[in-house]
Amino acid sequence: MTFKITPKSEFHVTERMTYRKADKEINCGFLWKSGSFIIEKEPNFLDDYDPNIGISLDAQDYSEVRLSDDGQKLIYFSGTTPDDEKEVLTTIFNNSKTTDDFDIGFQHKGWQLVDMDIVMWGELETTSNG
């Protein structure tokens, strides 16, 4: 039996990546219109769920993640990132068709991926299949 966990509201699933270079940081990713985590055991961990914090893909052993095609790209920089560098990196990010495209572009500029996660938050719905 599998269970599907889905936020009840749109735009409550985010895929985020953190890159660092010296004392600078980029937080970027996607805010998805919808998505779900599929798990093969009953999600009892939701008893202690805080909708303001959400659940992380890294926190459980999910068998599958489904994300919608509709979403928004988001990018934020630490205050230590110079404006000219922000402009170049924003162009790379916005012109990328896939995560791999901007990941390669950022790495060519000396940035390293240090964290990646998918998080959903807010009121959740759990359904069983089978």
C-alpha positions as CSV (number, residue, x, y, z in Angstrom):
1,M,0.0,0.0,0.0
2,T,1.2,3.5,-0.8
3,F,0.3,6.8,0.6
4,K,0.2,10.2,-1.2
5,I,0.9,13.4,0.8
6,T,-0.2,16.6,-0.9
7,P,-0.6,20.2,0.2
8,K,-4.3,21.3,0.1
9,S,-3.2,24.8,-1.2
10,E,-1.5,25.7,-4.4
11,F,2.1,26.9,-4.3
12,H,3.0,25.1,-1.0
13,V,5.8,23.0,-2.5
14,T,9.3,24.4,-3.0
15,E,12.4,22.9,-4.5
16,R,15.4,24.8,-3.2
17,M,19.1,24.8,-3.7
18,T,21.9,26.6,-1.8
19,Y,25.2,27.5,-3.4
20,R,28.3,29.0,-1.7
21,K,31.4,30.7,-2.9
22,A,33.7,32.2,-0.2
23,D,31.5,34.4,2.0
24,K,28.6,34.6,-0.6
25,E,25.5,32.5,-0.9
26,I,22.7,31.9,-3.5
27,N,19.4,30.5,-2.5
28,C,17.4,29.5,-5.6
29,G,14.8,27.1,-6.9
30,F,11.2,26.7,-7.8
31,L,7.9,27.3,-6.1
32,W,5.6,24.6,-7.6
33,K,1.9,25.0,-8.1
34,S,1.3,21.5,-6.8
35,G,3.1,18.3,-5.9
36,S,3.1,15.2,-3.8
37,F,5.3,12.8,-1.9
38,I,4.6,9.1,-2.2
39,I,5.5,6.8,0.7
40,E,5.2,3.1,1.1
41,K,4.4,3.1,4.8
42,E,1.7,4.8,6.8
43,P,2.8,8.4,7.4
44,N,2.5,8.4,11.2
45,F,5.1,11.1,11.5
46,L,2.4,13.6,10.4
47,D,1.0,13.4,14.0
48,D,3.7,15.9,15.0
49,Y,3.5,17.9,11.8
50,D,3.8,21.7,12.0
51,P,2.2,23.3,9.0
52,N,4.4,26.4,9.4
53,I,7.6,24.3,9.1
54,G,6.4,21.7,6.7
55,I,8.0,18.3,5.8
56,S,11.2,17.8,4.0
57,L,12.0,15.3,1.3
58,D,15.2,14.4,3.3
59,A,13.2,13.6,6.5
60,Q,11.6,10.4,5.3
61,D,12.1,7.6,2.8
62,Y,9.7,8.6,0.0
63,S,9.5,6.3,-3.0
64,E,8.5,9.1,-5.4
65,V,8.1,12.9,-5.7
66,R,5.7,14.4,-8.2
67,L,5.9,18.1,-9.1
68,S,3.6,20.0,-11.4
69,D,4.8,21.7,-14.6
70,D,3.6,25.1,-13.3
71,G,5.9,27.0,-11.1
72,Q,7.8,30.1,-10.4
73,K,11.6,30.5,-10.4
74,L,13.1,32.2,-7.4
75,I,16.6,33.4,-6.7
76,Y,18.0,35.3,-3.7
77,F,21.6,36.4,-2.9
78,S,23.4,37.1,0.3
79,G,24.2,40.8,1.0
80,T,27.9,40.0,0.3
81,T,27.3,39.2,-3.4
82,P,28.3,42.2,-5.6
83,D,25.6,43.5,-7.9
84,D,27.5,42.7,-11.1
85,E,27.9,39.1,-10.0
86,K,24.2,38.9,-9.1
87,E,23.3,40.1,-12.6
88,V,25.4,37.5,-14.3
89,L,24.1,34.7,-12.1
90,T,20.5,35.8,-12.4
91,T,20.8,35.7,-16.2
92,I,22.2,32.2,-16.0
93,F,19.4,31.1,-13.7
94,N,16.6,32.7,-15.7
95,N,17.9,31.4,-19.1
96,S,18.2,27.8,-17.9
97,K,15.7,25.3,-19.1
98,T,16.6,22.7,-16.4
99,T,18.2,22.5,-13.0
100,D,21.3,21.0,-14.6
101,D,21.7,24.1,-16.8
102,F,22.1,26.6,-14.0
103,D,24.0,24.1,-11.8
104,I,26.6,23.8,-14.4
105,G,26.6,27.5,-15.1
106,F,27.0,28.4,-11.4
107,Q,29.8,25.8,-11.0
108,H,31.7,27.3,-14.0
109,K,31.6,30.6,-12.0
110,G,33.1,28.9,-9.0
111,W,30.0,28.3,-6.9
112,Q,29.4,25.0,-5.2
113,L,26.1,23.3,-4.4
114,V,26.0,22.8,-0.6
115,D,22.3,21.8,0.0
116,M,19.2,20.8,-1.9
117,D,15.8,19.9,-0.7
118,I,12.1,19.7,-1.5
119,V,9.7,20.9,1.1
120,M,5.9,21.1,1.4
121,W,4.0,23.0,4.0
122,G,0.6,24.2,5.1
123,E,-2.5,21.9,5.5
124,L,-1.8,18.5,4.0
125,E,-4.0,15.8,2.6
126,T,-3.1,12.1,2.8
127,T,-4.7,9.5,0.6
128,S,-4.0,5.8,0.4
129,N,-3.7,3.7,-2.8
130,G,-4.3,0.0,-2.6
